[in-house]
């Protein structure tokens, strides 16, 4: 649902990259990497009917 609403961590990272002036020379590559991760996550979810383990099992650490 988060990815479908374009609020995943990859969507948010891409938007932050677009809006950060000091990254002006790097956005295309970084944004492409975020978009690739979004695509991978969506493909995995369609195939397995759940999020990738790295997303599903992620936890905050100290």
PDB file of N, CA, C and O in Angstrom:
ATOM      1  N   UNK A   1       0.817  -1.178   0.000  1.00  0.00           N
ATOM      2  CA  UNK A   1       0.000   0.000   0.000  1.00  0.00           C
ATOM      3  C   UNK A   1       0.868   1.251   0.000  1.00  0.00           C
ATOM      4  O   UNK A   1       0.563   2.226  -0.687  1.00  0.00           O
ATOM      5  N   UNK A   2       1.939   1.220   0.766  1.00  0.00           N
ATOM      6  CA  UNK A   2       2.829   2.379   0.828  1.00  0.00           C
ATOM      7  C   UNK A   2       3.429   2.664  -0.543  1.00  0.00           C
ATOM      8  O   UNK A   2       3.486   3.817  -0.971  1.00  0.00           O
ATOM      9  N   UNK A   3       3.873   1.626  -1.225  1.00  0.00           N
ATOM     10  CA  UNK A   3       4.451   1.816  -2.562  1.00  0.00           C
ATOM     11  C   UNK A   3       3.389   2.271  -3.557  1.00  0.00           C
ATOM     12  O   UNK A   3       3.653   3.115  -4.414  1.00  0.00           O
ATOM     13  N   UNK A   4       2.196   1.712  -3.441  1.00  0.00           N
ATOM     14  CA  UNK A   4       1.128   2.107  -4.358  1.00  0.00           C
ATOM     15  C   UNK A   4       0.769   3.587  -4.196  1.00  0.00           C
ATOM     16  O   UNK A   4       0.339   4.233  -5.152  1.00  0.00           O
ATOM     17  N   UNK A   5       0.946   4.120  -2.986  1.00  0.00           N
ATOM     18  CA  UNK A   5       0.677   5.530  -2.721  1.00  0.00           C
ATOM     19  C   UNK A   5       1.912   6.407  -2.930  1.00  0.00           C
ATOM     20  O   UNK A   5       1.905   7.595  -2.607  1.00  0.00           O
ATOM     21  N   UNK A   6       2.969   5.807  -3.474  1.00  0.00           N
ATOM     22  CA  UNK A   6       4.233   6.496  -3.738  1.00  0.00           C
ATOM     23  C   UNK A   6       4.812   7.156  -2.485  1.00  0.00           C
ATOM     24  O   UNK A   6       5.300   8.285  -2.522  1.00  0.00           O
ATOM     25  N   UNK A   7       4.742   6.413  -1.371  1.00  0.00           N
ATOM     26  CA  UNK A   7       5.283   6.899  -0.110  1.00  0.00           C
ATOM     27  C   UNK A   7       6.304   5.921   0.478  1.00  0.00           C
ATOM     28  O   UNK A   7       6.620   6.002   1.665  1.00  0.00           O
ATOM     29  N   UNK A   8       6.817   5.004  -0.334  1.00  0.00           N
ATOM     30  CA  UNK A   8       7.818   4.059   0.163  1.00  0.00           C
ATOM     31  C   UNK A   8       9.117   4.810   0.444  1.00  0.00           C
ATOM     32  O   UNK A   8       9.278   5.966   0.051  1.00  0.00           O
ATOM     33  N   UNK A   9      10.024   4.148   1.119  1.00  0.00           N
ATOM     34  CA  UNK A   9      11.308   4.797   1.417  1.00  0.00           C
ATOM     35  C   UNK A   9      12.049   5.155   0.134  1.00  0.00           C
ATOM     36  O   UNK A   9      12.799   6.130   0.106  1.00  0.00           O
ATOM     37  N   UNK A  10      11.850   4.381  -0.920  1.00  0.00           N
ATOM     38  CA  UNK A  10      12.510   4.679  -2.189  1.00  0.00           C
ATOM     39  C   UNK A  10      11.875   5.881  -2.875  1.00  0.00           C
ATOM     40  O   UNK A  10      12.578   6.702  -3.465  1.00  0.00           O
ATOM     41  N   UNK A  11      10.552   5.989  -2.802  1.00  0.00           N
ATOM     42  CA  UNK A  11       9.873   7.169  -3.350  1.00  0.00           C
ATOM     43  C   UNK A  11      10.317   8.431  -2.598  1.00  0.00           C
ATOM     44  O   UNK A  11      10.615   9.458  -3.207  1.00  0.00           O
ATOM     45  N   UNK A  12      10.355   8.332  -1.268  1.00  0.00           N
ATOM     46  CA  UNK A  12      10.753   9.484  -0.468  1.00  0.00           C
ATOM     47  C   UNK A  12      12.208   9.869  -0.705  1.00  0.00           C
ATOM     48  O   UNK A  12      12.539  11.054  -0.754  1.00  0.00           O
ATOM     49  N   UNK A  13      13.071   8.877  -0.851  1.00  0.00           N
ATOM     50  CA  UNK A  13      14.483   9.161  -1.130  1.00  0.00           C
ATOM     51  C   UNK A  13      14.642   9.850  -2.473  1.00  0.00           C
ATOM     52  O   UNK A  13      15.402  10.812  -2.586  1.00  0.00           O
ATOM     53  N   UNK A  14      13.942   9.378  -3.489  1.00  0.00           N
ATOM     54  CA  UNK A  14      14.030   9.993  -4.814  1.00  0.00           C
ATOM     55  C   UNK A  14      13.551  11.442  -4.762  1.00  0.00           C
ATOM     56  O   UNK A  14      14.155  12.318  -5.379  1.00  0.00           O
ATOM     57  N   UNK A  15      12.479  11.693  -4.034  1.00  0.00           N
ATOM     58  CA  UNK A  15      11.971  13.059  -3.930  1.00  0.00           C
ATOM     59  C   UNK A  15      12.955  13.952  -3.185  1.00  0.00           C
ATOM     60  O   UNK A  15      13.148  15.109  -3.559  1.00  0.00           O
ATOM     61  N   UNK A  16      13.575  13.427  -2.137  1.00  0.00           N
ATOM     62  CA  UNK A  16      14.582  14.205  -1.410  1.00  0.00           C
ATOM     63  C   UNK A  16      15.773  14.528  -2.308  1.00  0.00           C
ATOM     64  O   UNK A  16      16.308  15.636  -2.256  1.00  0.00           O
ATOM     65  N   UNK A  17      16.186  13.577  -3.122  1.00  0.00           N
ATOM     66  CA  UNK A  17      17.298  13.794  -4.054  1.00  0.00           C
ATOM     67  C   UNK A  17      16.936  14.895  -5.043  1.00  0.00           C
ATOM     68  O   UNK A  17      17.757  15.767  -5.330  1.00  0.00           O
ATOM     69  N   UNK A  18      15.726  14.861  -5.561  1.00  0.00           N
ATOM     70  CA  UNK A  18      15.285  15.890  -6.518  1.00  0.00           C
ATOM     71  C   UNK A  18      15.318  17.282  -5.901  1.00  0.00           C
ATOM     72  O   UNK A  18      15.556  18.267  -6.600  1.00  0.00           O
ATOM     73  N   UNK A  19      15.083  17.365  -4.602  1.00  0.00           N
ATOM     74  CA  UNK A  19      14.952  18.666  -3.941  1.00  0.00           C
ATOM     75  C   UNK A  19      16.209  19.131  -3.212  1.00  0.00           C
ATOM     76  O   UNK A  19      16.195  20.191  -2.585  1.00  0.00           O
ATOM     77  N   UNK A  20      17.285  18.369  -3.280  1.00  0.00           N
ATOM     78  CA  UNK A  20      18.516  18.734  -2.577  1.00  0.00           C
ATOM     79  C   UNK A  20      19.490  19.383  -3.547  1.00  0.00           C
ATOM     80  O   UNK A  20      20.048  18.708  -4.412  1.00  0.00           O
ATOM     81  N   UNK A  21      19.700  20.698  -3.409  1.00  0.00           N
ATOM     82  CA  UNK A  21      20.557  21.414  -4.356  1.00  0.00           C
ATOM     83  C   UNK A  21      21.971  20.848  -4.474  1.00  0.00           C
ATOM     84  O   UNK A  21      22.523  20.818  -5.574  1.00  0.00           O
ATOM     85  N   UNK A  22      22.565  20.403  -3.381  1.00  0.00           N
ATOM     86  CA  UNK A  22      23.958  19.917  -3.466  1.00  0.00           C
ATOM     87  C   UNK A  22      24.087  18.605  -4.231  1.00  0.00           C
ATOM     88  O   UNK A  22      25.200  18.188  -4.550  1.00  0.00           O
ATOM     89  N   UNK A  23      22.974  17.952  -4.529  1.00  0.00           N
ATOM     90  CA  UNK A  23      23.001  16.726  -5.324  1.00  0.00           C
ATOM     91  C   UNK A  23      22.631  16.983  -6.778  1.00  0.00           C
ATOM     92  O   UNK A  23      22.328  16.047  -7.519  1.00  0.00           O
ATOM     93  N   UNK A  24      22.652  18.231  -7.184  1.00  0.00           N
ATOM     94  CA  UNK A  24      22.186  18.623  -8.522  1.00  0.00           C
ATOM     95  C   UNK A  24      22.862  17.856  -9.660  1.00  0.00           C
ATOM     96  O   UNK A  24      22.243  17.635 -10.702  1.00  0.00           O
ATOM     97  N   UNK A  25      24.113  17.449  -9.480  1.00  0.00           N
ATOM     98  CA  UNK A  25      24.810  16.750 -10.565  1.00  0.00           C
ATOM     99  C   UNK A  25      24.606  15.230 -10.531  1.00  0.00           C
ATOM    100  O   UNK A  25      25.047  14.536 -11.448  1.00  0.00           O
ATOM    101  N   UNK A  26      23.948  14.701  -9.498  1.00  0.00           N
ATOM    102  CA  UNK A  26      23.822  13.252  -9.355  1.00  0.00           C
ATOM    103  C   UNK A  26      22.412  12.688  -9.441  1.00  0.00           C
ATOM    104  O   UNK A  26      22.268  11.467  -9.485  1.00  0.00           O
ATOM    105  N   UNK A  27      21.368  13.502  -9.467  1.00  0.00           N
ATOM    106  CA  UNK A  27      20.015  12.937  -9.405  1.00  0.00           C
ATOM    107  C   UNK A  27      19.669  11.851 -10.408  1.00  0.00           C
ATOM    108  O   UNK A  27      19.063  10.857 -10.008  1.00  0.00           O
ATOM    109  N   UNK A  28      20.013  11.973 -11.685  1.00  0.00           N
ATOM    110  CA  UNK A  28      19.553  10.916 -12.601  1.00  0.00           C
ATOM    111  C   UNK A  28      19.974   9.505 -12.184  1.00  0.00           C
ATOM    112  O   UNK A  28      19.159   8.583 -12.229  1.00  0.00           O
ATOM    113  N   UNK A  29      21.208   9.328 -11.788  1.00  0.00           N
ATOM    114  CA  UNK A  29      21.680   7.991 -11.404  1.00  0.00           C
ATOM    115  C   UNK A  29      21.055   7.539 -10.092  1.00  0.00           C
ATOM    116  O   UNK A  29      20.632   6.389  -9.971  1.00  0.00           O
ATOM    117  N   UNK A  30      20.993   8.430  -9.110  1.00  0.00           N
ATOM    118  CA  UNK A  30      20.419   8.055  -7.819  1.00  0.00           C
ATOM    119  C   UNK A  30      18.923   7.785  -7.927  1.00  0.00           C
ATOM    120  O   UNK A  30      18.410   6.835  -7.335  1.00  0.00           O
ATOM    121  N   UNK A  31      18.239   8.614  -8.676  1.00  0.00           N
ATOM    122  CA  UNK A  31      16.802   8.419  -8.862  1.00  0.00           C
ATOM    123  C   UNK A  31      16.534   7.134  -9.641  1.00  0.00           C
ATOM    124  O   UNK A  31      15.582   6.414  -9.336  1.00  0.00           O
ATOM    125  N   UNK A  32      17.345   6.844 -10.622  1.00  0.00           N
ATOM    126  CA  UNK A  32      17.203   5.596 -11.386  1.00  0.00           C
ATOM    127  C   UNK A  32      17.383   4.390 -10.465  1.00  0.00           C
ATOM    128  O   UNK A  32      16.686   3.386 -10.612  1.00  0.00           O
ATOM    129  N   UNK A  33      18.312   4.486  -9.520  1.00  0.00           N
ATOM    130  CA  UNK A  33      18.528   3.390  -8.576  1.00  0.00           C
ATOM    131  C   UNK A  33      17.293   3.209  -7.683  1.00  0.00           C
ATOM    132  O   UNK A  33      16.865   2.083  -7.431  1.00  0.00           O
ATOM    133  N   UNK A  34      16.732   4.312  -7.212  1.00  0.00           N
ATOM    134  CA  UNK A  34      15.504   4.234  -6.406  1.00  0.00           C
ATOM    135  C   UNK A  34      14.367   3.614  -7.211  1.00  0.00           C
ATOM    136  O   UNK A  34      13.649   2.748  -6.711  1.00  0.00           O
ATOM    137  N   UNK A  35      14.203   4.052  -8.449  1.00  0.00           N
ATOM    138  CA  UNK A  35      13.137   3.513  -9.296  1.00  0.00           C
ATOM    139  C   UNK A  35      13.334   2.033  -9.577  1.00  0.00           C
ATOM    140  O   UNK A  35      12.364   1.282  -9.664  1.00  0.00           O
ATOM    141  N   UNK A  36      14.580   1.612  -9.719  1.00  0.00           N
ATOM    142  CA  UNK A  36      14.860   0.187  -9.924  1.00  0.00           C
ATOM    143  C   UNK A  36      14.464  -0.619  -8.688  1.00  0.00           C
ATOM    144  O   UNK A  36      13.906  -1.710  -8.807  1.00  0.00           O
ATOM    145  N   UNK A  37      14.750  -0.084  -7.510  1.00  0.00           N
ATOM    146  CA  UNK A  37      14.377  -0.777  -6.268  1.00  0.00           C
ATOM    147  C   UNK A  37      12.868  -0.851  -6.105  1.00  0.00           C
ATOM    148  O   UNK A  37      12.340  -1.852  -5.620  1.00  0.00           O
ATOM    149  N   UNK A  38      12.166   0.213  -6.512  1.00  0.00           N
ATOM    150  CA  UNK A  38      10.703   0.206  -6.476  1.00  0.00           C
ATOM    151  C   UNK A  38      10.178  -0.894  -7.391  1.00  0.00           C
ATOM    152  O   UNK A  38       9.281  -1.647  -7.013  1.00  0.00           O
ATOM    153  N   UNK A  39      10.730  -0.983  -8.578  1.00  0.00           N
ATOM    154  CA  UNK A  39      10.313  -1.996  -9.544  1.00  0.00           C
ATOM    155  C   UNK A  39      10.585  -3.404  -9.024  1.00  0.00           C
ATOM    156  O   UNK A  39       9.739  -4.289  -9.156  1.00  0.00           O
ATOM    157  N   UNK A  40      11.762  -3.615  -8.434  1.00  0.00           N
ATOM    158  CA  UNK A  40      12.098  -4.932  -7.877  1.00  0.00           C
ATOM    159  C   UNK A  40      11.124  -5.316  -6.768  1.00  0.00           C
ATOM    160  O   UNK A  40      10.647  -6.450  -6.712  1.00  0.00           O
ATOM    161  N   UNK A  41      10.838  -4.369  -5.897  1.00  0.00           N
ATOM    162  CA  UNK A  41       9.934  -4.642  -4.776  1.00  0.00           C
ATOM    163  C   UNK A  41       8.535  -4.970  -5.287  1.00  0.00           C
ATOM    164  O   UNK A  41       7.887  -5.883  -4.774  1.00  0.00           O
ATOM    165  N   UNK A  42       8.068  -4.243  -6.283  1.00  0.00           N
ATOM    166  CA  UNK A  42       6.734  -4.498  -6.842  1.00  0.00           C
ATOM    167  C   UNK A  42       6.675  -5.868  -7.514  1.00  0.00           C
ATOM    168  O   UNK A  42       5.695  -6.597  -7.359  1.00  0.00           O
ATOM    169  N   UNK A  43       7.715  -6.213  -8.252  1.00  0.00           N
ATOM    170  CA  UNK A  43       7.763  -7.527  -8.914  1.00  0.00           C
ATOM    171  C   UNK A  43       7.752  -8.656  -7.894  1.00  0.00           C
ATOM    172  O   UNK A  43       7.039  -9.646  -8.058  1.00  0.00           O
ATOM    173  N   UNK A  44       8.546  -8.500  -6.844  1.00  0.00           N
ATOM    174  CA  UNK A  44       8.604  -9.518  -5.798  1.00  0.00           C
ATOM    175  C   UNK A  44       7.235  -9.675  -5.139  1.00  0.00           C
ATOM    176  O   UNK A  44       6.772 -10.793  -4.913  1.00  0.00           O
ATOM    177  N   UNK A  45       6.597  -8.554  -4.837  1.00  0.00           N
ATOM    178  CA  UNK A  45       5.286  -8.597  -4.175  1.00  0.00           C
ATOM    179  C   UNK A  45       4.245  -9.279  -5.048  1.00  0.00           C
ATOM    180  O   UNK A  45       3.422 -10.046  -4.548  1.00  0.00           O
ATOM    181  N   UNK A  46       4.271  -9.008  -6.346  1.00  0.00           N
ATOM    182  CA  UNK A  46       3.319  -9.663  -7.245  1.00  0.00           C
ATOM    183  C   UNK A  46       3.551 -11.176  -7.315  1.00  0.00           C
ATOM    184  O   UNK A  46       2.604 -11.958  -7.400  1.00  0.00           O
ATOM    185  N   UNK A  47       4.807 -11.567  -7.278  1.00  0.00           N
ATOM    186  CA  UNK A  47       5.136 -12.997  -7.391  1.00  0.00           C
ATOM    187  C   UNK A  47       4.894 -13.756  -6.089  1.00  0.00           C
ATOM    188  O   UNK A  47       4.423 -14.893  -6.112  1.00  0.00           O
ATOM    189  N   UNK A  48       5.215 -13.132  -4.951  1.00  0.00           N
ATOM    190  CA  UNK A  48       5.177 -13.835  -3.662  1.00  0.00           C
ATOM    191  C   UNK A  48       4.026 -13.412  -2.744  1.00  0.00           C
ATOM    192  O   UNK A  48       3.831 -13.997  -1.679  1.00  0.00           O
ATOM    193  N   UNK A  49       3.270 -12.402  -3.159  1.00  0.00           N
ATOM    194  CA  UNK A  49       2.139 -11.904  -2.371  1.00  0.00           C
ATOM    195  C   UNK A  49       2.553 -11.386  -0.997  1.00  0.00           C
ATOM    196  O   UNK A  49       1.772 -11.446  -0.048  1.00  0.00           O
ATOM    197  N   UNK A  50       3.760 -10.884  -0.891  1.00  0.00           N
ATOM    198  CA  UNK A  50       4.256 -10.234   0.322  1.00  0.00           C
ATOM    199  C   UNK A  50       5.468  -9.385  -0.038  1.00  0.00           C
ATOM    200  O   UNK A  50       6.016  -9.500  -1.134  1.00  0.00           O
ATOM    201  N   UNK A  51       5.880  -8.532   0.894  1.00  0.00           N
ATOM    202  CA  UNK A  51       7.050  -7.698   0.655  1.00  0.00           C
ATOM    203  C   UNK A  51       8.323  -8.531   0.686  1.00  0.00           C
ATOM    204  O   UNK A  51       8.350  -9.638   1.224  1.00  0.00           O
ATOM    205  N   UNK A  52       9.377  -7.974   0.094  1.00  0.00           N
ATOM    206  CA  UNK A  52      10.684  -8.627   0.154  1.00  0.00           C
ATOM    207  C   UNK A  52      11.100  -8.747   1.623  1.00  0.00           C
ATOM    208  O   UNK A  52      10.737  -7.895   2.433  1.00  0.00           O
ATOM    209  N   UNK A  53      11.852  -9.788   1.975  1.00  0.00           N
ATOM    210  CA  UNK A  53      12.277  -9.952   3.365  1.00  0.00           C
ATOM    211  C   UNK A  53      13.002  -8.723   3.920  1.00  0.00           C
ATOM    212  O   UNK A  53      12.808  -8.370   5.084  1.00  0.00           O
ATOM    213  N   UNK A  54      13.827  -8.073   3.113  1.00  0.00           N
ATOM    214  CA  UNK A  54      14.554  -6.901   3.619  1.00  0.00           C
ATOM    215  C   UNK A  54      13.617  -5.749   3.971  1.00  0.00           C
ATOM    216  O   UNK A  54      13.959  -4.906   4.800  1.00  0.00           O
ATOM    217  N   UNK A  55      12.458  -5.707   3.359  1.00  0.00           N
ATOM    218  CA  UNK A  55      11.460  -4.684   3.682  1.00  0.00           C
ATOM    219  C   UNK A  55      10.554  -5.185   4.803  1.00  0.00           C
ATOM    220  O   UNK A  55      10.320  -4.480   5.785  1.00  0.00           O
ATOM    221  N   UNK A  56      10.054  -6.390   4.653  1.00  0.00           N
ATOM    222  CA  UNK A  56       9.122  -6.975   5.619  1.00  0.00           C
ATOM    223  C   UNK A  56       9.728  -7.107   7.009  1.00  0.00           C
ATOM    224  O   UNK A  56       9.058  -6.843   8.007  1.00  0.00           O
ATOM    225  N   UNK A  57      10.993  -7.514   7.079  1.00  0.00           N
ATOM    226  CA  UNK A  57      11.627  -7.810   8.370  1.00  0.00           C
ATOM    227  C   UNK A  57      12.468  -6.663   8.911  1.00  0.00           C
ATOM    228  O   UNK A  57      13.166  -6.833   9.911  1.00  0.00           O
ATOM    229  N   UNK A  58      12.417  -5.504   8.274  1.00  0.00           N
ATOM    230  CA  UNK A  58      13.240  -4.383   8.716  1.00  0.00           C
ATOM    231  C   UNK A  58      12.795  -3.894  10.093  1.00  0.00           C
ATOM    232  O   UNK A  58      11.602  -3.835  10.388  1.00  0.00           O
ATOM    233  N   UNK A  59      13.778  -3.543  10.931  1.00  0.00           N
ATOM    234  CA  UNK A  59      13.493  -3.028  12.272  1.00  0.00           C
ATOM    235  C   UNK A  59      14.449  -1.883  12.578  1.00  0.00           C
ATOM    236  O   UNK A  59      15.582  -1.858  12.098  1.00  0.00           O
ATOM    237  N   UNK A  60      13.974  -0.933  13.384  1.00  0.00           N
ATOM    238  CA  UNK A  60      14.855   0.127  13.862  1.00  0.00           C
ATOM    239  C   UNK A  60      15.944  -0.482  14.721  1.00  0.00           C
ATOM    240  O   UNK A  60      15.692  -1.427  15.468  1.00  0.00           O
ATOM    241  N   UNK A  61      17.153   0.051  14.623  1.00  0.00           N
ATOM    242  CA  UNK A  61      18.241  -0.390  15.500  1.00  0.00           C
ATOM    243  C   UNK A  61      18.819   0.815  16.220  1.00  0.00           C
ATOM    244  O   UNK A  61      18.675   1.951  15.771  1.00  0.00           O
ATOM    245  N   UNK A  62      19.463   0.557  17.323  1.00  0.00           N
ATOM    246  CA  UNK A  62      20.095   1.657  18.081  1.00  0.00           C
ATOM    247  C   UNK A  62      21.389   2.076  17.462  1.00  0.00           C
ATOM    248  O   UNK A  62      22.050   2.983  17.967  1.00  0.00           O
TER     249      UNK A  62
END
